[in-house]
């Protein structure tokens, strides 16, 4: 099967426009991946679960900034959390988006 045919099967090859909900979700996903701080957070979460304070310390960011970005990512269901006492532990929640991020990082490494 040709590479072009494979891509056509992945995308909307019926010639019809995408519905509004799909357009919105795709645009919000790319919006999430367009911010350097969110990319850094997601990249760290690729390594496993981390508490907010550790994310902030590792990335040299304020806890407030990290919490704000995590809230944005959680609303898009790109990350999830679990509570242990008063500590929130965050992890990835969308393997598709994490794969997209990994591919983008690999692509950037080749340039």
N, C-alpha and C positions, 0 to 999 in steps of 0.2 A: 504494500500500500504506500502511495506517495506521501511525502511530508505534507504537501498541500491538502491532500484528502484528509489526513489525520487532523490537521488544524480545522478544516471545514466541519468535521464531526464534533469537535470541541466547541465550536462557536455556533451561533445561530445561522445555519446555512440554508434556512427556508426562505430567506429574503425578506422576512417580516421584521418589523422593528421590535425592539425589546419593550416589555411592559414597564410601566412607571416604577413599580416596586423593585424590579431587578435593576433598573437604571440607578435608583436611589441607593440601593445596597452596594452596588459596585462602586459608585462615586464616593460613598462614605468609607469604603474599605481603602480606596486609593488616597482619600484624604487622611486617613489614619496613618498610612505609610508614607505620607509626604512630609511628616514632621521629624526632624532629626532626633529629638528627645524620645519620641514614641518608638522610633526605629531602635534606638539604643536599649530602651526598656524591653521591647519584644525580643531583641537579640539576646539579652541577658536571660529572659525567661525561656529561651530555647534550651538553656542548660539545666532547667528544672525549676522547682518552686522556690520562691524567695519572699521574705517578709519586706514590708515597705521600707523599714529603716535600713535594711541591707542593700536594697536597690538604690536608695538615696546615697548611701555611703560608697558603694561600688562605683556608681556613675558620677560621683561628686556633684550631686544635685540636692536641693532642699527637699525635705519630706513633703512640704506643701506642694511643690511642683510635681513631684512623683505622684502624690495622691490625686492631683488634678488630672494628670495624664492617664493614670490607671482608671479613674472614673470614666473618662472618655472611651478608653479601650473596652471597659466592662460593658458600657452601654451598647457597644457594637458587638458584644459577645465574642471579642477576640481574646479576652483574658477572663479568668474566673478566680475566685478566692475561697479560702476556707478560714474560719476563725478558730484560734486556739487561745483561749483566755481573752486577753485584750489585743493580741497580735493577729494581724491579717496576713496570710500567706497567699501570694499570687502565683498563678501558673498560666500557661497558654491554654486557650479554649477553642482554637480553630486551626486544625492541622493544615487545611488548605491555604489559609493566609500565611501561616508560618512557612510553608513550602514556597509560597510566592516570595516571601521575604528572603529566604535562603537563596533562591534562584537569582533574585536581584543583587544580593551581595556577591554571589559567584560571578554574575555578569560584570559587576563593577570591578572585581578583582582582575578581570581580563583586559581592562582598558588602561 
